[in-house]
């Protein structure tokens, strides 16, 4: 049986306590991840776009 392909990951931003990264999944989907201390939030691309719109509106 063939081993599943591992996702290709990329760190988008990082601070001492937080990390944002994305993964190109073997099925072609891109997922986004926010690690906030001991909590990790996972988003599909459509959800990530909405979260980024929310954050942009907070920064206005």
C-alpha positions as CSV (number, residue, x, y, z in Angstrom):
1,X,0.0,0.0,0.0
2,X,1.4,3.4,-1.0
3,X,2.2,5.9,1.8
4,X,-0.1,9.0,1.6
5,X,1.6,12.1,0.5
6,X,2.5,14.5,3.3
7,X,1.1,18.1,3.2
8,X,3.5,20.9,2.2
9,X,3.5,23.4,5.1
10,X,4.6,27.0,5.2
11,X,4.9,29.3,8.2
12,X,3.1,32.6,7.4
13,X,3.9,34.5,10.6
14,X,5.3,33.8,14.0
15,X,5.8,35.6,17.3
16,X,7.1,34.3,20.7
17,X,3.6,32.8,21.6
18,X,1.7,32.6,18.3
19,X,2.1,30.9,14.9
20,X,0.1,31.1,11.7
21,X,0.9,28.5,9.0
22,X,-0.8,26.9,6.0
23,X,-0.7,23.4,4.5
24,X,-1.2,22.4,0.9
25,X,-3.0,19.1,1.5
26,X,-2.5,16.0,-0.7
27,X,-6.1,16.4,-2.0
28,X,-5.4,19.9,-3.3
29,X,-7.1,21.7,-0.4
30,X,-5.3,24.5,1.4
31,X,-5.8,24.7,5.1
32,X,-4.8,27.5,7.5
33,X,-3.8,27.1,11.1
34,X,-3.5,29.5,14.0
35,X,-1.6,28.3,17.1
36,X,-2.4,30.6,20.0
37,X,-0.6,29.3,23.1
38,X,-2.3,26.0,23.8
39,X,-5.2,26.5,21.3
40,X,-5.0,25.7,17.6
41,X,-7.7,26.9,15.2
42,X,-8.0,25.1,11.8
43,X,-9.6,26.8,8.8
44,X,-10.5,25.8,5.2
45,X,-9.7,28.5,2.6
46,X,-13.2,30.0,2.6
47,X,-13.2,30.3,6.4
48,X,-9.7,31.8,6.4
49,X,-10.8,34.5,4.0
50,X,-13.7,35.4,6.2
51,X,-11.5,35.5,9.3
52,X,-9.0,37.8,7.5
53,X,-11.9,40.1,6.6
54,X,-12.9,40.2,10.3
55,X,-9.4,41.0,11.4
56,X,-9.0,43.7,8.8
57,X,-12.3,45.3,10.0
58,X,-10.9,45.3,13.6
59,X,-7.8,47.1,12.4
60,X,-9.7,50.0,10.8
